[in-house]
């Protein structure tokens, strides 16, 4: 059984291009969402801080 597992792990190469694509797509999605929601979130944060500080 251990030899079978060792052999299977040695044969397993993985799907590097697929993981690279997923990583790049995720990074792109985060960048787009950050670009769209960043100013709105910054405004909400500033408004909340102003209320806490009392200005």
N, C-alpha and C positions, 0 to 999 in steps of 0.2 A: 504494500500500500504506500509506504514512504517513497519507494522508488518511482511509483506511478506519479505521485504528487511532484516530486523533484523533476521528473521528465516533463510533466505538463507545464511547470513553471519555467523551465528552460526553453520550451517551445513557444511560450506566450511572449509575443513581442509588444502587444498593446497597440493602441490606435492613437499614436502621437499626433498625426494631422487632425484627427477629430477633436482631440483635447485642445490643440492650438486654436482651432476654429471656434470652439465653444468659449475659450478664454477671451479671444479677440471680440467675439460678438457680445459677450457680457460686458467687457470694458467699453465697447461702443455704446451699448444700451445705457450704462451708467453715465457716460459722458453726455449723451443726449438728454437724459432725464435731469441731470444736474444743470445743464444749460437752460432747460425750460423751467425747472422749479426753483433754481438757485435764488433768483431775485425775490420771488414770492416768499420763500422760506427765510431769507434774510430780513425781509420786511416784517414778517411775523415775529422773528426773534428780537428785532429792534423794538417792536411795539411791546412785547412782553417784558423786556428789560426796562423800558421806560416806565411801565406800570409798577415794576418792583422797586425801582430806584425812586420813583415819585416825581419825575420830571414831567 
